[in-house]
Amino acid sequence: MIQPAERLNLVSEYYFSRKLKEVAQLNAEGKDIISLAIGSPDMPPSEQTIEKLCEVARRPDAHGYQPTQGTPELREAMAGFYRRWYDVDIDAKSELLPLIGSKEGILHITLAFVNPGDTVLVPNPGYPTYTSLSKILGANVVYYNLKEDNGWQPDFDQLEEILNSKSLNCKLLWTNYPNMPTGGRANMETYGRLVQFARDNNIVVVNDNPYSFILNRERPLSILQVSGAKDCCIELNSMSKSHNMPGWRVGMCATNAEFIQWILKVQSNIESGTFRGIQLAAAEAYRNSDEWHREYNVEVYARRRRLAEQIMDVLGCTYDPHQVGMFLWGRIPDIYNNVEELTERMLHEARVFITPGFIFGSNGERYIRISLCAKEEKISAALQRISRLFSKDL
């Protein structure tokens, strides 16, 4: 009998992959489910981005293999993006690497730094891929707590205790600010302490930073703004959220030149370069105007956010009104035994699909996450359905 690799026993099918099959079946039955679950922007990229893609796609010489490390145009645009928005200087030739999305970057970085049996530190709650890819690659996953009463920031005393109490060969610490799923804000104090923690413990901190523009009216922050961060930190960034390009699969990592060469060695053995039209169009997107970012990254999401807050209020959930990002994270009332008691009722009775927080870790078990990636009419319709359902309980 042919058997799958044993590593498949360490992970399960991604929650959304499994749950969306159920939602598709409900829709096929005529249930008309409104999904407020997935963080996939529903708005288009800028017009000049689309025009550049079409222009390049028409060129007969644009369809060959491209360099794995990206075209010079894309690399220069990425470096310019960091100078313009984060005031961080990055050498376009040696200190950044284009990626087919940040998710792929998680894979490449883990392969480049972590041997089987080495330890990685993963936030709880946190993006499930930090855990699943680490397990698939044979790493030892140790969770560190993010708690609401600490603003969803790392507990550095706990991090020190983890390293001091166990014989761990710790290679990476995954972090993500602005935080998903909690909406915890990025701040320079946390970034500074993360850099110092990396130095003191001889590990690499990887900051996953795709949300710094969403609902942020202030200057976006990067861990690379901390002096010396490039020596011990890697930052992932993505065009999926900030430029409305999730299906284009364009991301990047930035760090020191040596780390980039290690990651490139892995990447070049796994994938080939992205289509030239996508690369040159992405370079164009990095030059979007301030006004474009303000409208699409702030104003639209702010209007949707107000509707999502009303849903939370109807459900009796509590939430931090100052959280950022393209989701709203809220704590469910104590009347529910568990979060799925609420989310499954919403799916099957109100016909609204939202995300239960347990998929992000044990510290998310009493929380729900509402995505803002739906038109205002859809969120309003979801609010009406939920209001009708829960008004029966009064």
C-alpha positions, 0 to 999 in steps of 0.5 A: 500500500502506498502511504503519504509522507509522515509529515502530513500527519503533523498538519491538517487541511487549512481551515479555510480550504475545508470550510469554503467547501461547506460554504460552496455547498450551502450556496449551491443549495440556494442559501446565499452565504455572505462571507466576512471571513477571508482577507482577500481585498475585493477592490482592483489595483490602480489603473496604471498598474493594470495598464502596465500589465496589459502593455507588457503582455502584448510585447512578443519578447516579454514571455520568457523566463525571468531572473529568480531574484527579480527584474532590476525595475522591480527591485528598484521600485521595492527599494524606493517604496521602503525609502518613500514610506518607511524612510529605510534605505535598502540596497536594491541589488543585495538587500531585498528579494522579490517573492511570489507572496509572503507565504512562499517567503515563510517557506524559503526563510525556514528552509534557509535557517532551520534544521529539522529539530531546531526551534522556532518561536510562533505567536499565539494567536498568530498566522497558522502558516507559521506553525504548519510550514514549520511542522512540515519542515521538521521544526520544533514549534514553541508558542509565545503568548499575545494577550489582550491585556498587553495590547497583543504585544509580546511578553518579553519576560515569557520569551526569556523564560522559554529560552532559559527554561528549555534546552532549545536550539532556537533559530527564528522568532516569527512576529507580525505587526500590525498584528493579524488577527488581533489588530494590535498596532505596531510600535517602535518600542516593541520593534526595538525590544525585538531587535535587542532580543534577537541580538541577545539570543543570537536568533533571527526575528522575522517581521511579517508586515503586510498591514501597515497601510490598512486603516493607518493615518500615520506614518507606517512602521517597519522593524528595519527602522531600528538601528542595526535591525538588518543584522538580525532581522528579516522583514516580509512585505506584500502587495496583496493587502496594501495594493489590492493585488492578492492574486498577483502573488508579489511580495518581498523580503528585506534584510542584510546581503548575506541572509538574502543570498541564503534565501535566494539559494533556496528560492532559486531551486524551488521556483523561477521568476514571475512573469515579466508583465506582473513584475513591471506592473508591480513596479508601477503599483509601488508608485501609487499616489498618496491619494490612492493609498488614502482612499483604498487603504484608509477611507474605504476600510473605515466605512466598512469598519463602522458596519463591522463594529455594529455587527460586533455590538449586536453580537454582544462582543467587545473589541478595541476600537483602536485596532488596525488592519483589514479585520475586526477582532472581538471577544465573544460573550461569556454565554457561549460555551465556545466560539463555534457555538456562535459562528456556526449559528451565524453560518447556518441561521443568519447565513453569514460566514465569519472566522472563529478565533481558535484557528489562530491558536488557543489564545483566540478561542474566545474571539471572532474575526470579521473581514472588511474585504466585502462591499458595504452593501454586503456588510450591511446585508450581513448586519441586517440578517444578524440583527433579525436573528439575534433580536429573536433572543431578546 
